[in-house]
Amino acid sequence: MPNKCFLFDVDGTLTKPRQRMTEEFALFFSDWMEGKDVFLVSGSDLPKIKEQIPAPIIDKCQGIFACMGNELWEKGENIYRNNFSLPQEVKTWLDEKVKDSKFEREPRTRMPPHFEYRGGMVNFSVVGRGASTALRQYYYEWDEGVKERENIAKEFNKEFNKKYNLEALVGGQISLDIQQIGKDKGQIIDHLDYEEYVFFGDKCDRGGNDYSLYERATEKWKVASDEHTFRLLKTFPRT
């Protein structure tokens, strides 16, 4: 059994939400990875991860857990993919949440699509996956005050946990990640075989999409941003 692996969330941990990893951090991180087993663990699918993380870093990873751990990629090969379909009743319920949202900003307050179907999960956003960077930030700051995503998740879980074995978790900057209960980031531990798991993530509180993995990790670091992760890693041994 190998001794230790390092697990990293992407949005809010290695990058700003949906942004490219900074050149300075990427150069440091690529060097820091030498001699270590590193895995990325993201709610995003592989194409989005590749938009944010430079190819040399992707190539050095032992694996990429995409879509909340519902897909595993190793050296460009798909090792497994979980299947999932959203019941129509659930989709209708979420559509109503889009209509009922109090979020407003001129000239546009909704930028579809509101649903993005990924391997083994669905990503849902009131403001919409098509939102610009500025609109995403505006929604994020608004949501920090009113807790719309958190409240939708609580209602969703009360309504659909038992009925469909589904859960909703707050993820990224503007969205909720929806998947079968137990098919979240915590599941990746079941696909690995190490003595120690060191995890870095930002949505580590209960209800966040990093929480289950954070709870299972041997050593855990809750970060506030990619800059925070950068500062922390500088304190870790290079080998």
N, C-alpha and C positions, 0 to 999 in steps of 0.2 A: 504494500500500500504506500503510495507516495505520501510525503510528509504534509505538504501544505499547498493550497491554491489560493489565488486572489480573484475575487469576483467584483466586477464593476458595473453598476448601472451606467446609463449613457446620459440621457437628458437631465440636466441639473447636477450631474456628478462629474462627468468627463467633458461635457459641453454645456453651453447654454441651450435652453429648449429649442430643438430643431435647427440649431446652428452648427457650423463646422468647428471642430476642435481647434483651438488656437495653435498657431505654428510653434510658439514657445513651449506650450504644454506638450504638444505632440513630440517634439524633439527630445524633451526631457523624459517623457513617458516611454518612448521607444527604447531609450537607453536603460531606463529603470526596469523594464521587463526582462532584460537579459538574465538568464538563469532561473526564471520564475515561471510557474504555470499560471497563466492568466486567462480568464474567461470574461466575456462581456455578457451582460444579462439585461435585456431591454424589453419594454412593451412594444416597441416598434418592430416592423418587419425588416428583413435583411437589406433590401434596397435602401431604406431610410437610414439604417445604421451605417451603410457604406457612404452615404452622402455626408455623414457627420464625422466619421472616424477614418483617418488616412489609411490607404491600402497597406503600407508597411506595418502598421500596428495590427490591422486585421490579420495579416499573414503570420504575425508572431503569436497570435492567440492560439491556445489549445482548442478553443471552440467558441462559438457564438450562440448563446441562447436567445432567440428572438421570440416575439409575440408572447411575452410573459412566461417564457420557458416552454411554450407549446411547440417550438421548433428548435432543433439543434443542428448547427452547421459546423462541419470540420473541414478545413482546407477546401471550401467551395462545395462540399458534398453534403446533401441533406441526410442526416442520420435518422431522424424521426420527425413526424408532424402529427399532432393531434387534430381530430376533426371536430367541428362545432357548427351548429346552425341556430339562429336566433328565432324562438317561437314568435308567431305573428302577434300574439297577445302582448308580448314583451315589447316588440317594435312599436306597436300602436301606443302603448303606455309611454314609451320614450318620446314618440312624436308629440304627444300632448305636453310633455315637459318643455320641448322646444317652443311650442305655441304659448305656454303659460309663463315662460321666463320673463322676468322684469328687466333683463339686461337691455339697455338701449344706448346707441351711439350713432349719431348722424355721420355720413349719409346711409351707411349700411350697418345693420346689427346682426345679420345672419349670412354666413358664407358657406353654403353646402359644399360637399356632402356632410351630413351629420353622423353618418355611420361609415366606418371603414372596417371591412371584413378581412381579418388576418387569420393566419393558421391557428386554429384552436380558440379563437377569441373574437370579440368585436370591440372596436374603439368607438366611443360615442362622445359627441361634443355638441353642446347647445349653440355656441357661437359658430361652429363649423370648421371642418378641417381646411377649408379654403381661405381662412382668415389670414390677413397679412401679418407680418411680424408686429407692426404697431397695434393692430386690433387684438392680436393674441395677448400682448402685454397689457393693453387696456382692460381686457376681460379678466386676466389673471389678477390684476390689482383690485378690480371690482369684486371678484369672487373671494379674494382674501378677506374682504369686509363682510359680505353677506353669506358666505359659505354655501353658495348654491350647489356646487358639485357634491360637497359633503352631505348636504341635506337630501339631494336626489339619491345618492348612494344608500343612505340610511332607509329611505322610503322603499327603494328598489329591493334591498335585502330583506326587509320586513315582508314585502309582497311576494318575492320570487325565490327566496332561499329554499324553502321547503317545497314549494309547488313545482319548480323546475330544476332545483339543485344548482341555481345560478347565484353568483355574487358580483357586485359592482365595487370597484376600488378606485379611489382618486389617483390619477396618474398624469405625468407630464405637467403641462402648463394650462391646458384648456379642456381636458377630457376626463372620461371615465373608462376604465378597462373592465370589460364584462366577459366572464368565462365560467365554466363549471367550478363549483366549490372544490378547492384542492388543486386545480389546474392553474395555479398562479406561480410566481417566481420561486416560492419555497420548494416546488417539485423538483427543481434542478439538482438538489442534494441527492435525490434518489437515483440520479443518472451518473453520479460521480463517486469516486472511491479514494478519498483523502482522509488523513487524520485531522487536519485543521482546515477551516474555511474562513478566509478573511474577506469581509464584504464591506463595500463602500456604496452608500445610496443616500438619496435625499428624502424620499417619501416613506420614512421608516416608522412613523407613528401608526397606531391602529387605524385601519381604514385607508391607509396609503398602499400603493401597489408594490412597495419594497418591504412591507411589514413582515410578511411570512418568511421571506428569506433572511431578513434581519434577525428574526427570532431564532432561526435554525443555525445561523452562522456561529462559529466558535469565537471569532473575534469580529467586532462590528464597529463601524464608523458611520455615524449620521452626519452628513455634510450639508452645508448651506448653499454651495455653489461649486462650479468647476475650479474657481480660484482657491476655495477652501481645500478641495481635494489636492490640488497642486501643492499647497503649503504643507499639508499632512504628509504627502509622499516624500517630500524632501527630508523628513525626519526618519524615514524607514531606511534600513540598510540596503545598499544597491545589490547585494548578493545574498 
